[in-house]
Amino acid sequence: MAIMNQITELRRLASPAPRPQCIVFDGPTLWMGSLGTERLYEIDRATWSVRRDWPTPGKPWGLTCIGPELRLVCGQGEDDDRSIRRFVPATGFDPAFAITCPASSGSQLGWDGKNLHLNQWHRQRVLALAADGTILRSYDVPHQICGQVIVDGVIHVVSTDVEESNEYLLTRIDPVTGATTDLARIPFPARGLAFDGKDFWTSYREKHEIVCFARP
């Protein structure tokens, strides 16, 4: 890959649960979905300890915050069909809320303050969705996508050309023009992407680690 700079790693922490997949920050709290346990974890960042955890209604692939609530992409059944589920910390998962992902496909989520953004890994696109799951806009990306967070209105994704490699990228998508820019190389198979207000975080799923790196 023709990329000169590499992320500057700041911290690498053991995940509180195996195979961390999706992550998002809500103030000082880090929320994490584990494929190893199929549970959602509320993690105190200061002490790196689990406050609470809940079983997820399927495999937890993607996660984002919408104010005091979370939205989670879950995969269910033999075909791992994907839907977006609602989670409220005070009461848990809402059994009545489920939005089927377009073509039952999608993993990571972002929130721009108005609309959810769902990425589809192998289709190499990010979809802006209406409240009912209708596609409002599609952003094409020249790589496969396996992480997403929206920072200051700008879409950032973890991407790669070869899933089985250690060649991953932090890629920026201009929400107005759709233009993409590769910002930095991530030298491991990252999954998920979060922003704590200053730095980025991602999961090194198969090593059961969560990694913090500086904003390029």
C-alpha positions in Angstrom: 0.0 0.0 0.0 1.3 3.4 -1.0 1.0 5.0 2.5 4.0 6.5 4.3 2.8 7.1 7.8 1.7 4.6 10.4 -0.6 5.1 13.4 1.1 6.2 16.6 0.1 3.6 19.2 -0.5 5.1 22.7 -1.9 2.2 24.7 -2.6 -1.5 24.2 -4.9 -3.1 26.8 -6.1 -6.6 27.4 -9.8 -6.8 26.5 -12.1 -7.6 29.4 -13.7 -10.3 27.2 -12.3 -12.4 24.3 -12.6 -11.4 20.7 -13.6 -7.7 21.1 -15.4 -6.6 18.0 -17.2 -3.3 18.2 -16.5 -0.3 20.4 -17.8 3.1 21.1 -17.2 5.8 23.7 -20.0 7.5 25.7 -18.0 10.1 27.7 -15.7 8.2 30.1 -17.4 4.9 29.4 -16.3 2.5 26.7 -18.9 0.1 25.4 -17.6 -3.1 23.8 -19.3 -6.0 22.0 -17.5 -9.4 22.2 -17.9 -12.1 19.6 -16.3 -14.5 22.0 -19.1 -14.2 24.6 -21.9 -12.5 22.5 -22.3 -10.0 25.3 -22.2 -6.2 25.6 -19.8 -4.7 28.2 -19.9 -1.3 30.0 -16.2 -0.6 30.8 -14.9 2.1 33.1 -12.0 3.6 31.2 -10.2 4.9 34.3 -10.1 1.6 36.1 -10.4 -0.6 33.0 -13.0 -2.7 34.7 -16.4 -4.0 33.7 -19.3 -2.3 35.4 -22.1 -4.4 33.8 -22.6 -6.7 30.9 -25.6 -8.0 29.0 -26.2 -10.9 26.5 -26.7 -9.5 23.0 -29.6 -10.7 20.7 -27.1 -12.2 18.2 -23.5 -11.7 17.3 -22.5 -8.1 18.1 -20.9 -6.7 14.9 -21.2 -2.9 15.1 -22.0 -0.3 17.8 -22.7 3.4 18.1 -24.1 5.9 20.6 -27.3 7.9 20.0 -27.5 10.3 22.9 -28.2 8.1 26.0 -28.9 5.0 23.9 -26.9 2.6 21.8 -27.5 1.0 18.5 -26.0 -2.4 17.8 -25.7 -4.4 14.6 -26.5 -8.1 15.5 -26.2 -11.2 13.3 -28.7 -14.0 13.8 -29.4 -17.4 12.4 -27.4 -19.7 10.2 -27.0 -17.0 7.6 -25.9 -14.4 10.2 -28.6 -12.0 9.0 -27.9 -8.5 10.2 -30.3 -6.1 11.9 -30.0 -3.0 14.0 -31.1 -3.3 17.6 -31.8 -0.7 20.3 -30.1 -0.7 23.7 -31.0 1.5 26.7 -28.5 1.1 29.7 -31.3 1.4 32.3 -33.5 -1.3 30.8 -31.3 -3.3 28.4 -32.2 -4.4 24.8 -35.6 -3.4 23.4 -37.2 -6.6 22.1 -39.7 -4.7 19.9 -37.0 -2.7 18.1 -35.3 -4.2 15.0 -34.4 -2.6 11.7 -33.3 -5.1 9.0 -30.0 -4.0 7.4 -30.2 -3.5 3.6 -29.8 -6.9 2.0 -29.4 -8.3 5.6 -25.8 -7.1 5.3 -23.7 -4.6 7.4 -21.4 -4.4 10.3 -20.1 -1.2 11.8 -22.2 1.8 12.7 -21.7 5.6 12.9 -24.0 8.4 14.0 -23.7 12.0 12.7 -26.3 13.5 15.1 -29.1 12.9 12.7 -28.7 9.6 10.8 -27.1 6.2 11.3 -24.4 5.2 8.9 -23.9 1.5 8.3 -20.9 0.1 6.5 -21.1 -3.0 4.3 -17.6 -4.7 4.3 -17.5 -6.5 1.0 -19.7 -4.1 -0.9 -17.2 -1.4 0.1 -19.7 1.3 0.9 -21.1 3.3 3.8 -24.9 3.8 3.8 -26.6 6.8 5.5 -30.0 5.4 6.7 -33.3 6.9 7.5 -35.0 5.9 10.8 -36.8 3.0 9.1 -33.6 1.7 7.5 -34.2 3.3 4.0 -31.0 4.2 2.2 -30.6 8.0 2.0 -27.1 8.0 0.5 -24.3 5.7 -0.4 -20.5 6.4 0.0 -18.2 4.2 -2.1 -14.9 3.3 -0.5 -11.9 1.8 -2.5 -11.3 -0.7 0.3 -13.2 -3.2 2.4 -14.5 -1.6 5.6 -14.4 -3.1 9.1 -14.7 -0.1 11.5 -16.5 3.3 11.6 -16.8 6.4 13.7 -18.0 9.9 12.8 -15.8 12.7 14.2 -16.9 16.3 13.8 -19.3 15.3 11.0 -16.6 13.5 9.1 -16.8 9.7 8.5 -13.7 7.7 9.5 -13.4 4.0 8.7 -10.9 1.1 9.2 -10.3 -0.4 5.8 -8.2 -3.0 4.1 -7.7 -4.6 0.6 -6.8 -8.0 2.0 -8.7 -9.2 5.1 -6.1 -11.9 6.0 -3.2 -9.4 6.0 -1.7 -7.0 8.5 -2.2 -4.1 6.0 -5.1 -2.0 7.3 -5.8 1.7 7.0 -7.5 4.6 8.7 -9.6 6.2 5.9 -11.5 9.4 5.9 -14.7 10.0 3.9 -15.8 13.6 3.1 -19.6 13.5 3.8 -20.2 16.3 1.2 -18.2 15.1 -1.8 -17.8 11.4 -0.9 -14.1 11.7 -1.6 -11.9 9.3 0.4 -8.4 9.9 1.9 -6.2 7.2 3.4 -4.7 8.8 6.5 -2.5 6.2 8.1 -1.5 2.6 8.1 -2.8 0.2 10.9 -0.3 -2.7 11.1 -2.7 -5.3 12.3 -6.2 -6.6 11.4 -8.2 -4.0 13.3 -11.9 -4.3 14.0 -14.2 -1.5 15.1 -13.3 2.2 15.6 -14.1 4.6 18.4 -13.1 8.2 19.3 -12.8 9.4 22.9 -12.7 13.1 22.0 -8.9 13.2 21.5 -7.7 9.8 20.3 -8.9 6.8 18.3 -9.4 3.3 19.6 -9.8 -0.1 17.8 -9.9 -3.8 18.6 -7.2 -6.3 17.8 -9.8 -9.0 17.9 -7.8 -12.2 17.5 -5.2 -11.1 20.1 -8.0 -10.1 22.6 -6.7 -6.5 22.8 -8.0 -3.0 22.6 -5.6 -0.4 21.1 -5.6 3.4 21.5 -3.8 5.5 18.9 -3.2 9.2 18.2 -5.4 11.1 15.8 -3.3 11.7 12.6 
